[in-house]
């Protein structure tokens, strides 16, 4: 697989975990290391005989010490055995968890998206020149916008 396809796969899995309300503790390098160590990187996929990264017992975060590489059919049968397959979250429950996440971190969805765009297009390219690039674990609120200063003539007219 080419590097950009792997990065896309990493980002997709991270977003899917977020949408399911599951904590994600991997950097791209750690995620890739788990796949390489498994020897199944070229067999990734979501069909029955392809390999997926799954959490042990369908519990806890996605992290290096809590995942294993199994076939998609093994993962599905484990989810039935663990009773997780039937415990799907409703869209309302997922939305409530997202709202809680943003409230706890003091940030709006729009601010988070703006920060993500800034990070991807402004910060990340600069960091690539200086060292490894990692996605921030939790987006911090953007700085409070400063008021736009009035020009001197407009200010003088309103002050007078």
N, C-alpha and C positions, 0 to 999 in steps of 0.2 A: 504494500500500500504506500502511496505517496504521502509525504508529510502533511500536506494541506488536508487530505482526506482524513488522516488520523486526528488532526486538530479539530476538524469539523465533528468527527465522531465523539471526541472528548467533550466538546462544548454541548453537543446534542444530549449526551448522557447527563451532563451537569444540569442542563435546563429541565430535562425530564425528571430528575431527582427533585429539583426545586418545585416543579409543578405537582409532584406527588407528596410534597411536604417532608422529604427525606434530606437529612443533613448531608452535605458534600464536603469531604475533608481532603480531597486530592488536588495536588497541583498537576499540571499536564505531565511533567516529568515522572511523578510518582505513578500516575495512572498508566503511562506508557511502560514503565518498568514492570508493573504487575503483568501486563499483557505479554511483554517480551519474555519474562521469567516463566510464564505458563507454556510457552512454545506454541500457542494457539492464535497468535496475532493474525495470521493470514486466513484463519478460519472463522473470524468474527462474523456475526450475523444473527438475525432473530428467527431463522427457520429452525425446525426441530433438531436437525443434526449439526447446526452451526453453534458456535460458542458465544456465551454472554458472560458479563461480569455480574455476579449477584452477591447479595449480602448473606452472610451465614444466618440461617434461621429466619430470613426475611425480617431481621430486626437490627436496630442500630443504624449508624451512619455508613455512608460509603467511605471507607478508609482502608489503607493498606493492610491493617490487621483484622479487617472484618469482611473481606470479600474473597470470593473464590471464582474460578473460571469453570463453568459447567456448560453442557449443551443446553439449548433453549428448552428442550423437552424435559431434561432433568430439573431445570429450574421451575418449570410449570408444575411438575409432579410434586416437588418440594413445597411449592406454595399451597397446593391442595392439602398436603399432609400437615402443614403448619396452620391451616385455616385462614391464611392471609388472602387467598384467592377470592374468597367470598366477602372480604372486608374492604371493599372498594370505597373510596371517599366520594361523596357527591361533589358536584361543582361548587355548591354553596359552602361545603366544608373546606374545600381547597382554597376558595376565595377568602374565607374567614382566616385561615392560617396565613395566607399572603398578607392580608390586612394587618394581622397581629405582628408579623415580621417587620413590616414597614413602620408600624406604630412604635414598636420596641426600639427600632433603630433611628427613630426621629426623621424619617425621610419619606417623600412621596414617590409614587411610581414614576411620575414624570421626571422628577429630579434624579432618580436612580438611572433612568434611561439616558438622560442627558450626560450624567457622569460616565456611564458605560461608553457612550459614543466618544466623549472627550478622551477617555482612557484608551480606547482602541485606535483612535486616529491621531491623537496628539502625544500621549505619554508613551504608549507601547512602542511605537516606531523609534523613539529616542532611546528607550531602555534596551532595545534590541542591539543598539550600537555599543552599549556599555556593559551588558550582562544579561543573565536570564530574566525572562519576563514571566511574572506570575499574576494571575487575576486576584484582585483584592478580595479577601475573605468576606468582608461586609462593606458595602459601599457606605461611605460617610456622607453626611449632608453637605450639600454645596455651600460655599460661603454665602452669607447674606448679601444680596445685591446692594451696591452703593447707590444713593440717590443721584440722579443726573444733575450735574451742576448747571445753574442758569448762567447764561452769558452775562457779562458785566452790564451791557445796556439793558437787557430785560430785567436784571436784578435791580438796577437803579430805578427803572420805571415803576416796578412794583413796590419798592421801598419808599418812594417819594410821595 
